[in-house]
Amino acid sequence: MIKKEKIKQYLAELNDASVEDCLKFAVNIFGIEYFALASSFSIEDQVLTRMLLTIDPKAKIFTLDTGRLPQETYNTMDLTMKKYSFNYEFLFPESLAIEDMESKFGPNLFYQSIKNRKMCCNIRKVLPLQKKLSSLKCWVCGLRKEQSSTRTDVNILEWDENNGLFKMNPLANWNEQNVWDYLKEHNIPYNKLYDSNYKSIGCDPCTRAIQLGEDVRAGRWWWEAPEQKECGLHRR
Ligand code: SF4
């Protein structure tokens, strides 16, 4: 039984905790079977992957394979699995739903309207995620406050009302330099698209490099207004 009323107590216990301490706390409180990292192979997720596997090599890490990811992301998965000798749990969308959607709207429906883009994100990402989250007590993400206007209120631990479990964001207060410093210090593999000025990487057709001075998330669904730029995985 998950008790959301515990959030105040947990937050008090996590006051001033390091990122590693947050992860250890979650492993102890929720148990390794009910606590998992959702990785999209961002630099933040790569930091958390290394930390979590160092705390417990049996830690669960899952990823949403939408079928539209860039090759560089698959290369990052491969390198990370080899370096840390583990396997991700891969979550796939329902093939019938994809067949139906593409038969009606075509393969590039996300450029046609926000409604169609959200339908694609829902089928390829949100539904597989919801199914996975129903088996957990807490999930972990690499969200940071400074990433975008939609993430300024991210807290290190939240109650995820939409999915009925806790959500931990241990890097909420880190800046981008903190992330790169940790990656370099521990020689962690990262998505090579970052070297071409990509700052937030999702599906290939919905991600582009950003220009100097642009918001970190400007390269995601760049044809939409900033307040629309969430795929439904992190509803706030
Ligand atoms: S990011 Fe683009 S391709 Fe990926 S699920 Fe969303 S709309 Fe579809």
Residues whose N, C-alpha, C, O or C-beta is under 5 A from the ligand:
A	BS01	SF4	T66 R68 F110 R117 C120 C121 R124 G202 C203 C206
